[in-house]
Amino acid sequence: MRTTLAALAAVTLLSGCTSLAEDGRDSIPETTSLAFIPHKTETQRLLESIPPPQRPVAVAVYDFSDQTGQFKQSDTTQTLSRAVTQGSAAILAKALQDAGNRKWFTIVERESLKDLLSERQIIREMRERYLGEKGVNPQALPALLFAGVLLEGGVISYDTNTVTGGAGAAFLGIGGHTEYRQDTVTVYLRAVSVRTGEVLTTVTASKTIASKAISANAFKFVAFKELLQAEAGITTNEPDHLALQQAIEKAVYGLVMEGVELHLWNFADPKAGWPLLWRYTQERDGVFSAKQVEEAMERSGEMAPHVKRPKKDKKEDSQSARNSDAGRRGSGR
C-alpha cells in the first residue's frame, strides 16, 4: 500500500511541476466560469508610464490588417480559420489610447467611416424634416476632426514552430514527459504625414507565443498481481490575440520613442522622458535585451528618490546636542 501511495505521489508531483509564468497565459485565470477583465500586460503598463507630450498628436487608422494570409485547421472540426485575429485595428486603437494614459494621441474614427457618415446624414435629414433647417447647424453637427498623421501597417509574419523541444525520463515504470513549442508573431507600424505623404518613421515588434505540455505516467506492479497504471498531464497555450496585443503595444511604444528621437514630437518635460528614450535606444541597438530593460525599469521604479537634507550651522548643531543631553538626563531621573 505504501508503494502504491508513493507511486501516485510521484505522478502527481511530475504532473504539477509546470510553470505558467513569464508569458501571456498569466493574464487569464486558470479555471473560472465567470466573465472577467484581463489584467494589464507589461507592455500596456509600459505605455501608460510614458510622460505627457507637449501636445497630443492627431492620428487616423484606416486599417491594420492581417497580411500573413495564413490559415490554421480547427482542433474540433475540419474547417480552416485565420491563424491571426482580424481585430488588429481595434487592438491598435486601444494601445494608442493607453499611451501616456490617453494624453499622447487623439484618435479619429476612420475604420468605420462609412457608418459614421451615414449616421451624420441621418441627423442632417431629420433636422431638415422636423426643424426646417436648410443648412447644416454647426452647433448641432460640427465638422469632423482631421488627422495630421496616418498610421498604417499590419501583421506581417506569423511563424510557427520557431522553437520546439522536449524531455522525458522514466524509472521502474514511473516517468514524465514534457514538450515545448514556440511561435512568433511580428507587426509593422509606420507613421505617414497627411500633408506631404512622407513616411515619417517605421517600427517593427515581435512577440513569441509559447505552448507547453507536461505529462506523467506510472505503469508498475506494486504487489503480486496488482498493477498500478496512472496518467496525468496539463497543456498550456498562450493566446494568440494576447501575444499580438503585446506586439502592437510594443510597436506603439517604439513609435513614440522614434518620433521623439527624430524630433517629430517631444515630451512636455524632456528630462522626465529621457530615461525611457535612452533605454529604448539601448534595446533597439541590441545593447540590452528586453528583459534587462524591464528589470532596470522595475528597479528604477522601486528606488526611493534621494532627498538631500539641508546643512545645519554650528549653532544649530550645538543647540540640538544640548537638547538631546538634557533629554537623556531627564529620562535618567
Stockholm file with secondary structure:
# STOCKHOLM 1.0

chainA/1-333         MRTTLAALAAVTLLSGCTSLAEDGRDSIPETTSLAFIPHKTETQRLLESIPPPQRPVAVAVYDFSDQTGQFKQSDTTQTLSRAVTQGSAAILAKALQDAGNRKWFTIVERESLKDLLSERQIIREMRERYLGEKGVNPQALPALLFAGVLLEGGVISYDTNTVTGGAGAAFLGIGGHTEYRQDTVTVYLRAVSVRTGEVLTTVTASKTIASKAISANAFKFVAFKELLQAEAGITTNEPDHLALQQAIEKAVYGLVMEGVELHLWNFADPKAGWPLLWRYTQERDGVFSAKQVEEAMERSGEMAPHVKRPKKDKKEDSQSARNSDAGRRGSGR
#=GR chainA/1-333 SS CHHHHHHHHHHHHHHHCCCCCSSGGGGSCSSCSSCCCCCCCHHHHHHHTSCCBSSCEEEEESCCEECSCCEEECSSSSCEEESSCSCHHHHHHHHHHHTTTTTSEEEEECTTHHHHHHHHHHHHHHHHHHSCCSSCCTTTSCCCCCCSEEEEEEEEEEEEEEEEEEEEEEETTEEEEEEEEEEEEEEEEEEEETTTCCEEEEEEEEEEEEEEEEEEEEEEEEETTEEEEEEEEEEEECCHHHHHHHHHHHHHHHHHHHHHHTTSSCBSSHHHHHHHHHHHHHHHTTSSCHHHHHHHHHHHHHSCCCCCCCCCCHHHHHHHHHHHHHHHHHHHC
#=GC SS_cons         CHHHHHHHHHHHHHHHCCCCCSSGGGGSCSSCSSCCCCCCCHHHHHHHTSCCBSSCEEEEESCCEECSCCEEECSSSSCEEESSCSCHHHHHHHHHHHTTTTTSEEEEECTTHHHHHHHHHHHHHHHHHHSCCSSCCTTTSCCCCCCSEEEEEEEEEEEEEEEEEEEEEEETTEEEEEEEEEEEEEEEEEEEETTTCCEEEEEEEEEEEEEEEEEEEEEEEEETTEEEEEEEEEEEECCHHHHHHHHHHHHHHHHHHHHHHTTSSCBSSHHHHHHHHHHHHHHHTTSSCHHHHHHHHHHHHHSCCCCCCCCCCHHHHHHHHHHHHHHHHHHHC
//
